[in-house]
Structures are given as structure tokens and as C-alpha cells.
């Protein structure tokens, strides 16, 4: 849960680097929250109201952590735009986010702390 709140606190920070745990735990929590909200929406007959509101609320933090994750792999944040290409773009972005961290400082900053948050 701390990975999720850490990303929300840095919602406008597009510079620097984000390690794999920071990105993927945020992704996981977003997925779980979206599924729960979708179920609530369907049960209440308001689909997609709550899920859409949540998606809009986390759009900026999602873009920021994705940009930092791409920086961590040595790529510019402009690679986010590949996600707009139908079918293939999302897969390419997923692969880029799964690549390992560059184990040395790069143009975007020092290697991020990979400590496990308890």
C-alpha cells in the first residue's frame, strides 16, 4: 500500500526514476481498485460512473510513474505515446515497463532505491 501512496504523493513528478516495484505495485493496486469499483458500479446500476471518476483521478499519477519507469530503463517519457498505437502499442509499453533497471546512473538520475517497504 505504501508503494501506491508514494506514487500518489509524487503525482506531478515526471523527472527522475521509478524502479520496478514502485511501478508494478501501483499498477496492481490500480487494477484491483478498478475491478472493485466496476463491481460496485454494476451492482448499483451506475456503470461506469465510479470507475470513470477513479480513472480520471489517477490519470496524472499513472502518467508520471510511467514516465519515471521509462526513465529507469534509459528511455525518454515520449515512449508513453507508443501506447496510443492500437493493439501493439500497449504491448510494447508493457514490455518496456518490465525491462530491468539500468544499474548505473543515467541521464535521468541515480539508481532508485529498491528497498522493500514493509
Secondary structure, DSSP 8 states (H G I E B T S, - for coil): -HHHHHHHHTTT--SS---HHHHHHHHHHHHHHHHHHHHHHHHHT-TTHHHHHHHHHTHHHHHHHHHHHHHHTT--GGGGGGGGSTTHHHHHHHHHHHS---SS-BTTBS--------
